[in-house]
Amino acid sequence: MGSAFKRRLEVQCKAGINVCKSFMVESIRIRGIKNLQFDEKDVRNHVNAARRLTFGIGDAK
């Protein structure tokens, strides 16, 4: 995943857009899921890692 897509994904996640929709929009932008170098699971893993970084010890989820 490129850094621009990662940033866009984090902004969309904060805005409340589902990971599935973000993935589909990116696949349309690239003109097909076959042209992507990553799959939806990679996107979900990145979102979960970014969420873990935002929460500190003792913070509510």
C-alpha positions as CSV (number, residue, x, y, z in Angstrom):
1,M,0.0,0.0,0.0
2,G,1.2,3.4,-0.8
3,S,1.6,6.2,1.8
4,A,-1.1,8.3,0.0
5,F,-3.6,5.5,0.2
6,K,-2.7,4.8,3.9
7,R,-3.3,8.5,4.7
8,R,-6.6,8.5,2.8
9,L,-7.7,5.4,4.6
10,E,-6.9,6.8,8.0
11,V,-8.9,10.0,7.2
12,Q,-11.8,8.0,5.9
13,C,-11.8,5.8,9.0
14,K,-11.9,8.8,11.2
15,A,-14.8,10.1,9.1
16,G,-16.7,6.9,9.7
17,I,-16.4,5.3,6.3
18,N,-16.2,1.5,6.3
19,V,-13.0,-0.3,5.4
20,C,-15.0,-2.3,2.8
21,K,-16.2,0.8,1.0
22,S,-12.7,2.4,1.1
23,F,-11.2,-0.7,-0.4
24,M,-13.9,-0.8,-3.2
25,V,-13.3,2.9,-4.0
26,E,-9.6,2.3,-4.3
27,S,-10.1,-0.7,-6.5
28,I,-12.4,1.3,-8.8
29,R,-9.8,4.1,-8.8
30,I,-7.1,1.6,-9.9
31,R,-9.5,0.0,-12.4
32,G,-10.0,-3.4,-10.9
33,I,-9.3,-5.5,-7.8
34,K,-6.8,-7.6,-9.9
35,N,-4.6,-4.5,-10.3
36,L,-4.2,-3.9,-6.6
37,Q,-1.1,-5.1,-4.9
38,F,-2.9,-5.7,-1.6
39,D,-6.1,-7.3,-0.5
40,E,-8.9,-6.2,1.9
41,K,-7.3,-8.1,4.8
42,D,-4.1,-5.9,4.4
43,V,-6.3,-2.8,4.6
44,R,-8.1,-4.1,7.7
45,N,-4.7,-4.9,9.4
46,H,-3.5,-1.4,8.7
47,V,-6.6,0.2,10.1
48,N,-6.4,-1.9,13.2
49,A,-2.7,-1.1,13.7
50,A,-3.5,2.6,13.3
51,R,-6.3,2.4,15.9
52,R,-4.0,0.6,18.3
53,L,-1.5,3.5,18.0
54,T,-4.1,6.1,18.8
55,F,-5.3,4.5,22.0
56,G,-2.9,4.7,25.0
57,I,-2.8,2.6,28.2
58,G,-6.0,3.2,30.1
59,D,-7.9,4.8,27.3
60,A,-11.4,3.6,26.4
61,K,-12.0,2.0,23.0
